[in-house]
Amino acid sequence: MVNWFNYKTAFIVLLLGGLFQSSTKKSDKLTWGFFGHKRINRIAVFTLPAPMFGFYKEHIEFLTDHAVDPDKRRYAMEGEAQCHYIDLDHYYKVGENPFDVIPRRWKDAVDKFTEDTLQAYGIVPWHIVQMKYRLQKAFEAKNVDLILKYSADIGHYIGDAHVPLHTTENYNGQLTGQRGIHGLWESRLVEINAEDYDYFVGKIKYVSNVQELAWEAVRASHLALDSVLRIEKELTKEFPSDKKYSYEQRGNTTISVYSKEFCEAYHLRMNGMVERRLKAAILAVGCIWYTAWVDAGQPDLSKLQTVPPSADLLKEFADLDAHFHNDKHFGRICD
């Protein structure tokens, strides 16, 4: 593949493009949270080669804002929730390697465990493969609505696959007396530290096996899970409860949050884990966008660059937003 993009130039463009103006309203639930998912999609735009960059840069606000749509759909659409995670520990016993136990190919996994079981315990690595195919077909059809929608969505699912707590039944520490750790790891730490991260993520490449990329993301996340839980437990023993938590004003509401002191200690002791997973997610998103475009025959996106999303697509998103903000499960998005 030809390397079209100069990454030093990309960083200058990234800064001028207003990376850190990503919309993070006080009303947002910061669940790679809303904040993290938006940042992943936004920065991934700047990893793309010239033939793609103009189109994606033109629509960067759309891709940023709609990075969180899959979370909004979780409680509005049947079959959505399981696309965000995989409970690997359901399938293996202590001492076993989950990646020896679980077949990577969907058909083989269905044959071994049944589709109902897979759906019950999460399908994120297989769903990423399906989403890549949908994006490829959208490129082939030169359908701007679907290119934008699937690009935003696939960025979300890839981001989720890079979160250790999305690979376990103990997703919120509820099985180990650590309830709230999910929001702490993927939202609170990113919210506090994101401006200090190094966003040089390396060069994107064509991915010949998207299934392997998705499973590698899940594997690396799961390998980090033990440290995520263990370090939080260790720090909790060291911090009195009145030092572990503090209160912050969010809009008109005062809420209890993990204190900045606790977050800083946790972040430091994990030795850059959150930043590494965030950067890996950004690079993976760029690689999959690029791969889908190449597999579609590298269509000329410059002719689509100024085509806005259709009124039908914007209405679809407006209806989703209305349902999301009125849904009784709204507060559970951070769980």
ChimeraX attribute file (.defattr): number of C-alpha atoms within 10 A of each C-alpha:
attribute: neighborCount
match mode: 1-to-1
recipient: residues
	/A:1	6
	/A:2	6
	/A:3	11
	/A:4	11
	/A:5	17
	/A:6	12
	/A:7	18
	/A:8	10
	/A:9	10
	/A:10	19
	/A:11	16
	/A:12	10
	/A:13	13
	/A:14	20
	/A:15	10
	/A:16	10
	/A:17	15
	/A:18	10
	/A:19	16
	/A:20	15
	/A:21	9
	/A:22	15
	/A:23	15
	/A:24	17
	/A:25	12
	/A:26	11
	/A:27	9
	/A:28	12
	/A:29	16
	/A:30	21
	/A:31	24
	/A:32	28
	/A:33	26
	/A:34	27
	/A:35	26
	/A:36	25
	/A:37	31
	/A:38	25
	/A:39	26
	/A:40	27
	/A:41	31
	/A:42	30
	/A:43	24
	/A:44	26
	/A:45	27
	/A:46	27
	/A:47	30
	/A:48	27
	/A:49	20
	/A:50	14
	/A:51	16
	/A:52	22
	/A:53	20
	/A:54	19
	/A:55	21
	/A:56	23
	/A:57	18
	/A:58	15
	/A:59	19
	/A:60	24
	/A:61	17
	/A:62	17
	/A:63	26
	/A:64	25
	/A:65	20
	/A:66	24
	/A:67	29
	/A:68	24
	/A:69	19
	/A:70	21
	/A:71	24
	/A:72	23
	/A:73	17
	/A:74	18
	/A:75	19
	/A:76	16
	/A:77	10
	/A:78	9
	/A:79	12
	/A:80	17
	/A:81	20
	/A:82	18
	/A:83	21
	/A:84	23
	/A:85	26
	/A:86	27
	/A:87	21
	/A:88	21
	/A:89	17
	/A:90	13
	/A:91	16
	/A:92	14
	/A:93	10
	/A:94	7
	/A:95	6
	/A:96	11
	/A:97	13
	/A:98	17
	/A:99	15
	/A:100	9
	/A:101	14
	/A:102	16
	/A:103	15
	/A:104	16
	/A:105	12
	/A:106	18
	/A:107	11
	/A:108	12
	/A:109	16
	/A:110	15
	/A:111	10
	/A:112	14
	/A:113	13
	/A:114	12
	/A:115	14
	/A:116	9
	/A:117	15
	/A:118	18
	/A:119	17
	/A:120	13
	/A:121	20
	/A:122	23
	/A:123	21
	/A:124	26
	/A:125	28
	/A:126	18
	/A:127	21
	/A:128	26
	/A:129	19
	/A:130	15
	/A:131	19
	/A:132	24
	/A:133	19
	/A:134	18
	/A:135	27
	/A:136	27
	/A:137	18
	/A:138	22
	/A:139	24
	/A:140	18
	/A:141	13
	/A:142	17
	/A:143	15
	/A:144	20
	/A:145	18
	/A:146	19
	/A:147	23
	/A:148	23
	/A:149	20
	/A:150	22
	/A:151	27
	/A:152	27
	/A:153	24
	/A:154	25
	/A:155	31
	/A:156	28
	/A:157	26
	/A:158	28
	/A:159	29
	/A:160	28
	/A:161	29
	/A:162	30
	/A:163	26
	/A:164	28
	/A:165	28
	/A:166	25
	/A:167	27
	/A:168	20
	/A:169	18
	/A:170	20
	/A:171	22
	/A:172	22
	/A:173	17
	/A:174	13
	/A:175	10
	/A:176	10
	/A:177	11
	/A:178	16
	/A:179	15
	/A:180	16
	/A:181	22
	/A:182	26
	/A:183	22
	/A:184	21
	/A:185	26
	/A:186	27
	/A:187	21
	/A:188	24
	/A:189	22
	/A:190	26
	/A:191	19
	/A:192	13
	/A:193	14
	/A:194	18
	/A:195	10
	/A:196	9
	/A:197	14
	/A:198	10
	/A:199	18
	/A:200	15
	/A:201	18
	/A:202	12
	/A:203	15
	/A:204	22
	/A:205	18
	/A:206	17
	/A:207	16
	/A:208	10
	/A:209	10
	/A:210	22
	/A:211	19
	/A:212	15
	/A:213	19
	/A:214	23
	/A:215	18
	/A:216	16
	/A:217	22
	/A:218	25
	/A:219	18
	/A:220	15
	/A:221	23
	/A:222	25
	/A:223	12
	/A:224	16
	/A:225	18
	/A:226	12
	/A:227	15
	/A:228	23
	/A:229	20
	/A:230	11
	/A:231	15
	/A:232	23
	/A:233	15
	/A:234	11
	/A:235	16
	/A:236	16
	/A:237	10
	/A:238	12
	/A:239	14
	/A:240	10
	/A:241	12
	/A:242	8
	/A:243	14
	/A:244	18
	/A:245	17
	/A:246	15
	/A:247	11
	/A:248	13
	/A:249	11
	/A:250	12
	/A:251	10
	/A:252	8
	/A:253	8
	/A:254	10
	/A:255	11
	/A:256	11
	/A:257	17
	/A:258	20
	/A:259	18
	/A:260	16
	/A:261	14
	/A:262	20
	/A:263	23
	/A:264	14
	/A:265	15
	/A:266	21
	/A:267	22
	/A:268	11
	/A:269	15
	/A:270	16
	/A:271	10
	/A:272	11
	/A:273	17
	/A:274	23
	/A:275	20
	/A:276	16
	/A:277	21
	/A:278	26
	/A:279	23
	/A:280	18
	/A:281	27
	/A:282	30
	/A:283	27
	/A:284	27
	/A:285	28
	/A:286	25
	/A:287	22
	/A:288	29
	/A:289	26
	/A:290	23
	/A:291	23
	/A:292	25
	/A:293	25
	/A:294	17
	/A:295	18
	/A:296	18
	/A:297	11
	/A:298	16
	/A:299	17
	/A:300	14
	/A:301	18
	/A:302	13
	/A:303	10
	/A:304	14
	/A:305	17
	/A:306	13
	/A:307	14
	/A:308	13
	/A:309	17
	/A:310	11
	/A:311	10
	/A:312	10
	/A:313	14
	/A:314	13
	/A:315	11
	/A:316	11
	/A:317	16
	/A:318	12
	/A:319	11
	/A:320	16
	/A:321	15
	/A:322	11
	/A:323	16
	/A:324	20
	/A:325	12
	/A:326	10
	/A:327	13
	/A:328	10
	/A:329	13
	/A:330	15
	/A:331	10
	/A:332	10
	/A:333	17
	/A:334	19
	/A:335	12
